């Protein structure tokens, strides 16, 4: 299993970085749309839709929804201050606050949504669509002035998430004793959680110093810490839904890693939350 995980990582990481820096915003939006369709396919299982045809339709409808919204916008170089995009980013902030309450009160909270396919489907929409727009607006950051500015920001958020995940794994293995959320994800510990945050803080400091990001240090630190916290919540939320669905992985598309959602669960929370804070709350433009 470890061999497949390493092989997949060595293939996927260069592909992701190449897509960030080589694709123009329109091409990047299309690739992200395809990823979101695959995520919607897998979320169908978390929503209780067992039929393959039902899940295919969910993926198709997700693609059509995102495509329609893209065509409704005035131009392909999108920014967060277009009302449609702004609304989805604010929705992300609200949804992840709700998700935090659901995780903290699990399994009692499951009695509200366990038997409702529609409610779980709405949770999926609130997860996937804002993630799409967060990716798109960060990639389009100051594109006319610098084609790679947005790529650097997205790579920064990804490094934060990867750092939090890797730091949590290492610190959890070395020092983990106290369970973080045993009813949701028994393998996670408070020691790993703190280690992940420390790792993200180091990455934020180093990346900010080396990349010369044009943002006030306090703003960058605030957005980064909250995004790192959101990444943990994204992981826990998917684990909660998988536990209710009785499955270990959201899919089997990536050898050794599970499905698309298993790889982007942390990003689905971190990216839109970071984009909302940076572009709408702190108005960094």
N, C-alpha and C positions, 0 to 999 in steps of 0.2 A: 504493500500500500504506500509506504513512504517513497519507494522508487517512482511510482506513478505520480505522486504529488509533486516530487521534485521535477520530473520531466514536464508535467503540465505547467508548473510555475515558470520554468526556463523558456517555455514556448509562449505563454500568455503575457508575461511581463513585457518583453520586447514588442509584442504586437500592440499592447495597450499604449505604450509610450510612442510607438510609430504612429498610431492613429491620432494621438494627441497633437503631435507636432507636424505631421505631414498632411493631414486632411484639412481642407478649408471648413469653415463653420457649417455649410450646407451638407457636405459629405459626412462630417462628424455627427450631425443631427440624425442623418439616415442610419448610421451605424448604431447610434444610441437607441434609435427607435426599434431596430431589430432586436437589440438586447432586451428592451422593455417588453417586446412581444414574447420573447422566450420566458421572461420573468412572469408575464401574465399567464402563460401556459402552465407554469409550475404553480402559480398561486391558485389556479383552479383546483388543484388537489388539496391545498390548504383550506379552500372554501367548501370542500365537501363534494366537488364535482368529480366523480370517478370515471365517467365516460370520456373516452379519448376524443370523440367528436365534440362534446361540450367544451372541452379544454381548447381544442383547435379554434372553435368559435370565439372563445374568450380572447385568445391571442390575436385573431383577426380583428375583432372589435376594438381591442386596445390599439392596434396599428392604425385602424381607420380613424379612431378618435384623435390620436396624436397627429396624424397626417392632416386631418381637417383643421385642427388648431393651427398647424404650421401655415396652411394656405390662407387662414383668416387673418394672419398677421401681415403688416405692410411690407416687411422685408425679411430676408433670411438672417441678417445680422441683428439678432435680438438682444434686447437689454431688459433688465429687471423692472423698469419703470413703465413698461407696457401693461395696461390694466389686467389683461388675461394672464400674463406670466406672474405679475405681482400677486394676483389672487391665489394662484397655486402655491407660491412660495409661503405666503401667510398661512395657507391651509396646512402646509407641512409643519410649520411651527406649532399650530394648534393640535394637529394629529399626533405628533410625537409627545406632546404633553398628556394627551389622552392615553396613548400607548404606555407611558410611564405609570399611570394609575392602574391600567389593566395588568401590567407586569407585577407591580407591587402588591396588588390584591388577588393575584392568581393563587389558587384555582377558583376562588369565589367569583371572580369577575367573569369566568368562562360561562357561568350559568346565564349570563345576559346574551352572549353571542354564540354559544356552542351549537345551537340547533338552527341558527339562521344563516343559510347560504348567502342571502342578500347582504346581510350586515358584514359578514366576513369578506364578501366581494367588495363592498364599499371601503373596507380597511385596505384592501389591495389597491384600489384606485388611489386612495390617499397616500399610499406608499410609492407606487410606481410612477404616476404622472408627475408629481412634484420632483421626483428624482430626475426624470427626463428634462424638465425645465431647468433644474439646478445645473445639470451638466451643460446644457445648451448655453445658458447665460454666462456661466463662468468661462466657457470656451470662447465666447464672443467678446470677452472683456477687452475694450480698447483695440479692437481688431484693426481698425483703420490706421491707428498710429503704430501698432506693433503686432504683427501677425502671430507672435508667439506668447504675448502677455497672458492671454487666457489659458494657454497650455501650461504655463508655469503655475498658475493658480490651481488648476485642476490637479496637476502633479503634486503640488503641495498638500492638498486635501487628501489625496491618495496616500502620500507618505505618512500623514498624520494617522490615518486609519490603519495602514499596515504596521506602523510603529506601535500603536496601541494594541493591536492584535498580537504582534510578535512579543512585545514587552509583557503583556498579560500572560502569554503562554510560558515564557521563560521564568518570570517571577513566580508564577503559579506552580510550576514544576519544582522550583527550588525552595520556595518558602510557603506555599499554599497550605493553609490549615483551616481557615474559617470560610465557609461557603457564602458566596455572594447572593445567589438566588436558587437555593436547592430544589425548590418545587418547579422551577422553570428549566434551569440548566445546572445540574449537580456538579459538573466539572469546573465551574468558574468559582474563583475565590476572591476574597477582599484583597489579599496580598497581590494576586495577579492584576486585579483592577487598578490598584494604586501603582503597581509597576508599569502598567500600560500607560497611565496618565503621565508618569514621570518620563517615560520614553517619548511620548508625544510632545512633552514640554521641551525636551532636548532637541527634537527634530524641528519644532517651531522656532526655537532660538537659532539653531544652525542654519536652517533654510532661509530665515529672514535676514540673517547676517550675510550669507553668501549670495542670495538672489537679489538683494537690494529692493525688496518689495516696498512700493510707495504707499505705505500705510503706517499710521501711528502705532508704535510698539504696544501700547495698552489695548488698542482696538484689535490688533492682530492676536495678542495673547488671549483676550476675552473670547473672540470668535473661535480660536483654535481649541481652547479648553472645552467650550460648550460643544463644539463639533466632535471632539474626542469622546465626550460623555455621550453624545447622541449616537456615536458609532457603536458603543457598548449596548445602548438601548435597542438599536436596530437588530443586533445579533440576538439579544434576549427575546425580543418580540417575535422574530421568526422562529426561535426555539420553542416559544410558547405555542404558536400556531401548529408547528410540526408535532409537538407533544399531543395536542388535541386531535390532530389528524392521524396519529399513530404511525408516523413515519420517521425514519432517521435522517434521510436526506431529501431535499426538495426535488431532486432529479438525479440523473446519472450521465448528464451530458459531458462533464469534465472528468476524465479518469482520475481517481484518487481524491477528488475534491467534491464530488456530488453534483449538484445542479447549479444553474446560474444564480439563483437566489442565495444559495449557500456561499457564493463568492462575493455577491454584492450587497448582502443584507446590511452590513455596517455602512456601506456607502449610500444606500437608499435613505438613511437617516442623516448621515454626516454632510453629504453634498448639499441638499436643499436647505438644511438648517444653517450651514456655513454661508451659503449664498444669501439667504434671507437676512441674517445678521449683518453681513458685510455690506450688502447693497441697499437694504431697506431700513434696517434699524440704525446703523451707523452712517448710512448714506455715503459710503465710499464709492465715488464714481470716477 
